[in-house]
């Protein structure tokens, strides 16, 4: 009988809604079991409930393809990369009297110039971004109108050059609950600097909005470049939905602030720290499942997993449901000879994603977003794969699973 590579693993993962329809109800993790390596996405059971729905960001592909066709061919191009530690997000200004805030990205793509191109100079990067803004300016109004977009004046900034290192132009559009952001910018003084064109789409989120409202944020009218220097960003929200990790420009947040928020009351529980101390959050009984400094590196006052059943959003039933997952994998097992270990998550709707790309599975933390496009019950499962050192046989092991109920 083969010995499990992941013996002694503690796998925690949690879900909460960051926007979209219905409720998420999280159950406890299933026990670890060994399954054959031949089990794959074709023969794993996926949800058969597929009622017709209208997706959030349904026009993203058309809009982003238009942008990418208008600009100079970039050095690199691809989806906005996921992060282990920060929720991918885009800046948005809700009112003239408030700084820029952020919402999670549902879909995003970024094209870049500079760092990866041999022989590209600062002058080349400046020219590329200026030419791109000119090309976009000529046709974007007609393209947006054809898609049914409404321009958003607060999030549409003309081309600006702030110094020798920074240029910026942004476009903002609305369509129903969807927000579309297009940002063309150049940053950095080294040779070459980097230019980027980023297209992102997301939606307003009732819980995020309530949190920002409770903070009573005020714009700083003295800031010359508010997009880069007058903003706040939610980097992480605890899986139990009680603690928000807020970073931003230095005029608003020194390093990082952690706020308790119950939907009405906001209270600062840790400030001016990259990560809140575990003991601080655990003593206040808030933030279960959140990353923290010291202790085990994760808030665990509630036991082996995060609090279940938080209701965090009630957006229209026609929307895609983006869910936020966070989990960590650790082991006390001897991994000698098992250098092929890796992890992936099966979301239970026929889609999968590799975890910890470019790194080993164990001793890692990651968070990510996934959109369920229909109400139903889904079993999301984390798997580990490895090779037995004595036989070379490939094995797949179930590490943890949870049931996600998306109710209309």
N, C-alpha and C positions, 0 to 999 in steps of 0.2 A: 504493500500500500504506500502510495507516494506521500511524502511529508509536505504539508502546506508551506509555500514560501512565505506567506503572509501570516504565519502563526504569531499570535500576540498582537495582531493589528487592532487599533482603535480607529474606526471609521465613523466620522460624524458628518451627517449632511442635513441641510435644512433648506426650506423653501419659504419665500414670502412673495406676495404679489407686489410688483413695483409699477403696475399699471395694467389696465385691461379688465376683462369681464370676470365677475363672479368671485368665488372664495377659493382659497387653498386650505385644505385640511391635511396636516402632516401626521402620519402615524409613526410608531417606533421603527427602528431599523430591524431587518430580518437577521437571523444568525448566519454566520459564515458557512458556506458549503462548497465542496469541490465539484466542478462540473466539467464535462469533456471539452477539449479544446476545439472540437469541430462545431460546437454550438455557436451560431453566428446570427446576424441580423435577419437572415432569411427564415430561420426556423424558431426564432424567439417570438413569443406571442406579443402582438401589438394591439392597440385599441382598434375595435371595429366600428366605433361610434364616430361617424363622419358627417354630421349635419352641415348643410351649406352655410358658410359664414363669409363675411366681408373682412379681409385682412386689414390690419393697420398697415400704414406705409405701402399701400398697394401700388402707388405710382413711383416708388423709390427707384426701381430698376430703370424705368423709362427716363426719369429725371437725371439719375447719375450717369447713364449712358450718354445722354445729351452733353453733360458737362465734360466727360472724358473725351468725347469726340471733338469738342471745341478747343481744348487746351493742347499745348505742345506735348509730345510723347514723353512721359516722365521716366525717371530712372527706375523707380519702383512704384508698383500699384497693387492694391489689394484691400481686403476688408479691414476696417478699424480693428486692430489686434485686441484680443482679450487680455485681461490682466489678472494676476493672482490676488492682487491686493486692493484694486480700485475698480469701482463700477464704471465701465466705459460710458461717457456722457458727453453732452454738447451744451454750450452756453446759450442762454436765452434771456432776454430782458422782458420782464412782465409789465413794468411801468417805468416812466421817466424818472420817478423819484426813488427807484430801487436799483441796487447794483445788479449785474448779471448773475443769474442763478443757473443751475444745471438740472437737466433731466436725463434719465438713462437712454442710451442709444438702442433703438430696436434694429435698425439697419444702418450701416455706415461703410464708406469707402474712402481711402486716402491715397492720393498720388503725390509723390515727392521728387524733388530735384536736389542734387548737391552731393551729399556725403558719399554716395556709392559710385559716383561718376568720375572716372579718371580725367584729369585735365579741365574740369569744369571750374570756372572762376566765379568770384562774387558778382562780377559784371554779367556773366552768363545767367546766373540765378535771378538777379534783379530783372534782366531783360525778359526771362521766361515768365516770371510772375506778372510783370507789367503787360506783356503781350497777351497773356491768358485773361487778365481782367478786361482788356480791351475787347477781346473776342467774345467773352461771356456777355459783356454789356450790350453788344449789338443785337443779340437775339433772345436774351433770357426772358424779357417781358412777354414776348410772343409765345415762347415755349411754356412759360408758367400759365399764361391765360388758356392755352390749349389743354392743359392738364386740369384746369379748374382751380388753380392756386390763387389765393389772395395775398398780395404783398403785405409784409409786416414792416412798417416804417421804423419801429424801434430796433429791429434786428437787421436792417439794411443800411450799411455804412459805406460811404463813398471811399474810393481808393485814397489811402493816406500814407505818408511817409513820415515816421516819427523821428528817426535819426538814420545814421548810415547803416544800421543793422536791422531795422524793422519797417516793414510795409504791411498794410492790411486792407482788405476789402471783404465785406460780408453781405450776404443776401438772406433774408428770412421770408418764409411763406407759410401760410396756413391752408389746410383743407380739412374741414370738419374738425375732428379732434387731433389730427396729425400736424406736426410741426416739422418743416423742412429747413435745414440750415446748410448754407454753402459758405465756406471760409477760404479765402486765398490769402496766404501770408508768407512772409520771409522773416526768419529769426536767426540771430547768431552772427558774431563778427569774425569767426575763424574762416580760413580759406579752404574750401568754399563754405559759405553759409548754407542753410537749408531753406528751400521753398516748399510749400505744400498746398495742395488743393483738397479740402475735406468736404464731403457731402454726407450729411447725417439726417436721420429721421427718427422721431420719437413722438411721444404724446405727453400732454400735461397729466400729472398724477395727483389725485385728490389728497393723498397723504403727504406727498412732498410739498404741495401747495400749502397745506395746513401748517406744516413745519416751518416753511419760510415765512408765512404770515405771523406765526407766533414769535419769530425772531425779531420782527419789526425792523427789518433792514432798511438802511438809508443810503442812497447814492451819494458819492462824494463829487460835487460839481467842479472841484479843483483838479481832478485827474485828467490828464491830457489823453491817455489811451485807456479808457475804462474797460474795454474788452479784455485787455491783459492785466490791468492794474486796479480794477474795481469789480471784483466778482467773488462769489462763494461757490464751493463745489461739495456735494455730498460724495465722499469717497467710499463709504461703506455704511450699511444699515445692519444692525444685529439681526440674526435670524428670528429672534422673538419679537422684533419690531419695536423695541423700546429705546434703542440708542443710535444716534446719528453721528458719524464721524465727519466733521466739517473742516475743510481746508479752504484756502483762497488767497487772495492778494494780501500783502503785508499790512495794508491799511485796515483790513477787516479781521484777519486771523494771523497770529504770529507764526505758529507752526501747524497746530491742529487742535480743535476743540471737540469734545464729546458731550453731546446733549441728550438727556433723557426727555422723551416726548411720548405722551400717552394719547395723543390726538387732540388735546386741548392745552395742557400745561407743558411748558418747556423749562428745563432746568439744567444748568451747566454742571456736569459731574466730573469733568477733567479738562484742563486747558493747557495750551502751550506745550503739547507733547506729540511726538510722532505716533506713538501708540499709547493708549491709556494703560495704566498699571492694572494687571488682573485683579489685585487685591482691592483696588478702588471700586471697580464695577461689581465684583462679587460681594463686597461688604454692603453695597446698596441694593443687591438683588436685581440688577438690571443688565441687559445685554447678553443673555445666555447664547452661547455658540459663537460669540464675536472674538476676533483676534485681539490679543492684549500682550503687554510686556510683562515678563516674569512668570512665575508659576509654570503651568503647562502650556502657556502661549495661547490659551483659549478659555473664555469664561465658561466655567462648568458648574456653577453653584446649583443648577437645577438637576444634576445627575448626569446620566450618560448622553443625553441629547438635549436639543433646544425645546423650548415651550411649543406645543402644537396648537394648531387651530386658530391662529390670529387672522382676523378679517381685516385686510388692509386696502381693499379697493373695490369699488362698485361702479366701474365705468360701463358705457353702453354695451349691450349684449352682442353687438355686431363686431366687436373689436377682437383682434388677436390678443392672447394672454401671455405677456412676458413674465417669466418666473425667475427669481434669483436663487441660485444654488450656492452653498458654500460647504466645504468639507475639507478634512485633513486626513492624512494617512501616516501612521507611524508604526514602528515595529520593534520588537525586542529580539527578533529572530536573527540568526547568523546568515547574512546574505552572501557569503563567500561563494563564488562560482555561479551566482545567479545575477549576472549583469544584464540580462535581457528582460527584466521586469518592466512592466508598463501598466498604465491604467486607462480606462475609458469609461464613459457613462452612456448607458442606453436610456433614453428619456421615456421609453414606453409608447412612443407614437411613431415608431419606425425610423427614428433618427438617432444618431450616435455622435459623440465627439471625443476625440483623444484628449486626455488630461496631461498636464505637466509636460507640454511639448518641449523636446530637447533636454529633458531632465528625467531622473529616475522617479518612480512612483512614490517610494516611501520618503518619509520625513519632509513632506511638502504640504502646502496649503494652496487651494485655488478657489476662485469664485467665478461664476459665469451666469449669463442670461440665456434662457431658452423660451421660445414662444410656442404655446399650445394653441392650435388654431380652432379648436372646437371644445365645447363642454364634454365632460366624460370623466372616467376614472382611469388614471395612468399609474403604472408602477415604474418608477425611475430607479435604475440599478447601477451601481458602480462595480466594475469588474477589474481584476488584476490578471495579467498574463505573464508567464514565465516559462523557463525550460528546466526540467529536472536535470541536475548536473551529472547524475550517474547514467541516465539513459538518453539524454538529449530530447526527451519527449516534451512537446509543447502542451501546456496546461492553461486552463482558464479558471479563475476562482472568483466566486461572488463575494464581494466585500461588504456591501451594505445596500439596502433598498428602502424605499419609502413610497407610500401611496399618495398620489396627488389627485384630489377631487376638484374638478373645475365645474362649478354649478352655474347654470344660466340665470 
